[in-house]
């Protein structure tokens, strides 16, 4: 342990005698320093045992000694060693009384004990304490390694909690708690999700000290550390303790960070191999070879093909950064890992393809992320989402290529509507009319109806309104004429003029369809 004034007094070779402040000897000593300055305070850092002979002090002046001692106490000096038999045969009463009044331990140093002996004793005790801390740190590292190999991250966290006499929790990239030890700390760990997410957005490696909870009895000192070697961390570690960790505990925490990084950060070679398997599996599914895809998937992605899944196709939204895709992949993969689901994430040029279990946690996490981005895009000052996505209907391996096309179609709709994510189910169940908002459709509609609008502008009739009424009444002359308030013969004449001006027959259902959609498109503009 660190040297204290009490341990120095017990040091038989030093022969120190307590003359004042005997109730304050358990305070740690950071260093022993000799100074004969009348005011050594500017050169003190706090925690020192100051050694003096009173060469430049009027040690018999009560007022001067009172000021001197108060200055030392204010500077954080923990003790005063006075060498007798040098300038004073005994410690002056004025200094003894001042030390007693301020509660500053005053030690009598006999003439035969040199100050250097006291400094060496303090230095040796500090070195022994540091050696003990390093030794304990290495022992903790061995224990953490053993538990990590035997029981995985859960075992490592349990051992770490014991080492620091507190609790420890592991988070994934989304801020969700993956594991915690002891179990009672789960509630405290969950409250730090927002702090973990904020830490994730800082350049790695990053760490922070935060509060554990609002309740006074749970106000632990909590350290957060990011895990991983890439620019964006894959996980985070929280360590909650009552006080700041000591040297040995610090070694244990740093060892845990290193070991958890190894267990949570897969090697680049393994990632590349899994990526190639996933790409091959996707290509076989899209080529209509589900049996071959299942053989390639093996245990890595095979479970994904045993239940209905959905295909999601995402593309960058006016950005060259991979960050939106990295975040989306992290969220989906982390949710899948927590739920024990298989998920496939495959980069495809400027796009990202995801195959996820229908109704599963991974798909839900991705949809929730897209919804949050959608809401953020409509908030003043919010940044763009960074990607657009389309999602297929539920499918199986045999119809994966159809689902892929559905996802691409939904993505196209998302692009036109300016949405973050569009589901094919909603597109198929909705109306075609929102698609008429496309600029190209409106331009076609304006061109098709321009001649009729030019005719109406001369005041020679209301052909556009008549055409709209006639089409809406499915060509029923009486009903359409009544709606317009004209005779049916007048309406017949107007429809003949429409055919003459457009050069197209209203008996053709395709012509009637195009004219009706053109009218709807121009109504929306």
Secondary structure, DSSP 4 states (H G I P E B T S, - for coil): ---BHHHHHH-TTT--EEEE-GGGTTSB--EEEE---TT-GGG--SSEEEEE--TT--TT-HHHHHHHHHHHHHTT--EEEEETTSS-SS--HHHHHHHHHHT-EEEEE-TTS-HHHHHHHHHHHHHHHHHHHHHHHHHHHHHHHHHHHHHHHHHHHHHHHHHHTSEEEEEETTS-EEEEESGGGHHHHHTTHHHHHHHHTSPSS-EEEEE--SSGGG--EEEEEEE-SSSS-SEEEEEEESS---HHHHHHHHHHHHHHHHHHS--HHHHHHHHHHHHHHHHHHHTT-HHHHHHHHHHHHGGGGGS-EEEEEEEESS---SHHHHHHHHHHHHHHHHHT--EEEEEETTEEEEEEETTSHHHHHHHHHHHHHHHHHTSTTPPP-SEEEEEPPPB-GGGHHHHHHHHHHHHHHHHHHT-SEEEHHHHHHS-SGGGGGSHHHHHHHHHHHHHHHHHHHTTS--HHHHHHHHHHTTT-HHHHHHHHTS-HHHHHHHHHHHHHHHT--TT-HHHHHHHHHHHHHHHH-
